[in-house]
C-alpha cells in the first residue's frame, strides 16, 4: 500500500550483475549482485542524473526499496518529492553489497574483495548502459579526484 497515492508511482527495476571483480574474494561472497534501480514516473531513465544509495552497515541495498509498515520506503519518498516538484527527476541505484560476514562492504579489501572498484567500475557503468542515465565519467572522475588527495601508503 502506497503512502501517497496521489503522487505518480515510479518503477523499480531489478538488475543483476555478474561481477568479474568480486569473483575471487576470500570470504566467498557471491559475485552475482542485485541492483534495484528506481526510475521516476514518465521517464525511462535517459538523460537523468544517477544517484547511488548506499545503505547502513547491516542492511542490503534492496532494503530501501522494500515495503515499510508505518513510513515511506525510498522510492515512495522519491515519488512524493519528485511529484510535488521538491526535487528534480533522478534515477537511483540501490546496489546489494551485503557480504557473508553480516555487513556491507564499500571499500576495497584484500579478503572481502574490491568493493569500491565494483561500485565505480562495474555497477555504475552497468546501470548507465541499461537505462541511459548518469553520465560518462562523472562518478569515476569525482572518486579519482578524492582518492588523488590521499597520501599513498
PyMOL commands that set and color helices and strands:
alter all, ss='L'
color gray80, all
select helices_A, chain A and resi 22-24+61-64+74-83+115-131+138-149
alter helices_A, ss='H'
color red, helices_A
select strands_A, chain A and resi 11-18+32-39+49-52+90-95+108-109+113-114
alter strands_A, ss='S'
color yellow, strands_A
deselect
rebuild
show_as cartoon
